Amino acid sequence: MMAAAALTLFVVMMLLAGALRTLIQRHRTGDSGNRRTLSPRGSLGWSALTATDVGYLMVGVGGPLAHWLGLAPVSVLQHPPIHVLGVVLAVLGILAAFGAQMALGASWRIGVDQSERTALVTSGPFGWVRNPIFTAVLVTILGLTLMVPNLVALIGWVLALVGIETQVRRIEEPHLHRIHGEPYDRYTATVGRFLPGLGRLRTDRRAATSKGDKS
């Protein structure tokens, strides 16, 4: 039952955060917002997005399939209260992810176009954390993992986490610093990366990182 519920919630997440959000973006702006194809195959950006997608699939599809094929769950996580917690996290995460996507408005993108300048959004959920969409998605797939806590799902969650961390730290943050400069530096100095107060960047640290990227 939990495996079927996890797969269903994963499909719902993909339909809302992927298909529906893309349709809304195209309707409002005439642009899908998808920049994935701009990352050359084998590049860091391509690798980060691919790792994230594979992680999602391992959690949302691979975990339930492995369960149906007889893969044993991790015993310490195989308890009804943990499964219920997983359902709650998954549902709340899906709603939060879609809400954060909508709050980003016309600036919403999948991937990065290095030549493109989008408005810097710092209000709403982006006033609490800099990457509320990713935070909500990580909560969602953590919930799905707790619903079907086998090794496939656990590895998938870790892989998605690594992919998201790489995408944000190595691709998106340098890009936003380059196009927004000081306003973005002030934002990163006061608002956490994925959790409130955590992952804030000092201006001197940002400057040192930028110099390192140029060298």
SVG drawing of the C-alpha trace seen along z (x, -y; Angstrom):
<svg xmlns="http://www.w3.org/2000/svg" viewBox="-2 -46 46 57">
<polyline fill="none" stroke="black" stroke-width="0.4" points="0.0,0.0 2.8,-2.5 4.7,-1.7 1.6,-2.5 1.0,-5.7 4.6,-6.8 4.5,-6.2 1.2,-8.1 2.6,-11.0 5.7,-11.1 3.5,-11.2 1.5,-14.1 4.7,-16.0 5.9,-15.6 2.6,-16.7 2.3,-19.7 5.9,-20.9 6.9,-19.8 4.1,-19.7 1.6,-22.1 4.1,-24.7 5.6,-24.6 2.2,-25.1 1.5,-28.1 4.9,-29.6 4.3,-29.3 0.8,-30.7 2.0,-33.7 5.2,-34.5 5.3,-32.6 8.4,-30.7 8.5,-27.3 11.3,-28.4 13.2,-25.2 17.0,-25.8 18.2,-22.3 19.3,-21.8 21.7,-24.7 24.1,-22.7 26.5,-20.7 26.4,-17.0 29.1,-16.1 29.4,-19.6 29.0,-20.2 25.5,-21.7 24.4,-18.7 25.9,-16.3 24.2,-18.0 20.8,-18.0 21.2,-14.4 22.2,-13.2 19.2,-15.0 16.8,-13.5 18.2,-10.0 17.9,-10.5 14.2,-11.5 13.5,-8.5 15.2,-6.1 13.1,-7.4 9.8,-7.8 9.9,-4.9 12.8,-2.7 11.9,-2.5 8.4,-1.2 9.5,1.2 12.3,2.6 9.7,3.1 7.4,5.0 10.3,7.1 11.1,8.2 13.9,5.9 13.8,5.7 13.3,2.3 15.9,0.8 14.6,2.3 15.2,-0.7 12.9,-2.8 10.2,-0.1 7.6,-1.4 4.1,-2.7 4.7,-6.1 7.7,-6.7 5.5,-5.8 2.9,-8.3 5.5,-10.9 6.7,-10.2 3.2,-10.8 2.9,-14.1 6.3,-15.3 5.6,-14.3 2.2,-16.0 3.4,-19.2 6.6,-19.2 4.6,-18.9 2.3,-21.8 5.3,-23.9 7.3,-23.2 4.5,-24.3 3.7,-27.3 7.4,-28.4 7.5,-27.9 4.5,-30.1 6.1,-32.8 9.1,-32.9 6.8,-34.1 8.4,-35.0 11.9,-34.3 11.1,-30.6 13.6,-28.4 14.8,-24.8 18.5,-25.1 20.6,-28.2 21.1,-30.3 24.4,-32.1 23.4,-35.0 20.0,-35.6 19.1,-38.1 16.0,-37.4 14.6,-39.4 16.0,-38.6 13.1,-37.4 13.6,-37.9 10.0,-38.1 7.5,-35.5 9.2,-32.1 12.4,-33.5 12.6,-35.8 12.9,-32.8 15.4,-30.7 17.1,-31.3 16.1,-28.0 12.6,-27.2 11.7,-25.1 14.7,-22.8 14.1,-22.7 10.5,-21.6 11.5,-19.0 14.1,-17.5 11.4,-17.3 9.1,-15.6 11.5,-12.9 12.6,-12.4 8.9,-11.7 8.7,-9.3 11.8,-7.6 10.4,-7.2 7.2,-5.7 9.3,-3.0 12.5,-2.9 14.7,-0.6 18.2,-0.9 17.3,-2.1 15.2,-4.9 17.8,-5.9 20.6,-6.0 18.3,-8.0 17.7,-10.6 21.4,-11.1 22.0,-11.3 19.3,-14.0 20.8,-15.9 24.3,-15.9 22.9,-16.9 20.9,-19.8 23.8,-21.0 26.1,-21.0 23.6,-22.8 23.0,-25.5 26.5,-26.0 28.5,-25.7 26.0,-26.8 23.2,-29.0 24.8,-31.0 27.8,-32.1 25.4,-32.9 23.2,-35.0 26.2,-36.8 27.5,-37.6 24.2,-39.1 23.0,-40.8 26.2,-41.7 25.8,-43.6 22.1,-43.1 22.5,-39.4 25.5,-39.5 23.3,-41.4 20.6,-38.8 22.9,-35.8 24.4,-37.4 21.1,-37.6 19.0,-34.6 20.0,-30.9 20.5,-28.7 18.1,-25.8 17.1,-26.4 16.5,-29.7 19.8,-31.1 22.0,-28.3 24.3,-28.7 24.5,-32.5 27.5,-33.9 29.8,-36.6 30.7,-39.3 34.4,-38.6 33.9,-34.9 31.8,-35.6 34.5,-37.9 37.2,-35.2 35.0,-32.6 34.5,-34.9 38.2,-35.5 38.8,-31.8 36.3,-31.2 38.0,-33.7 41.5,-32.2"/>
</svg>
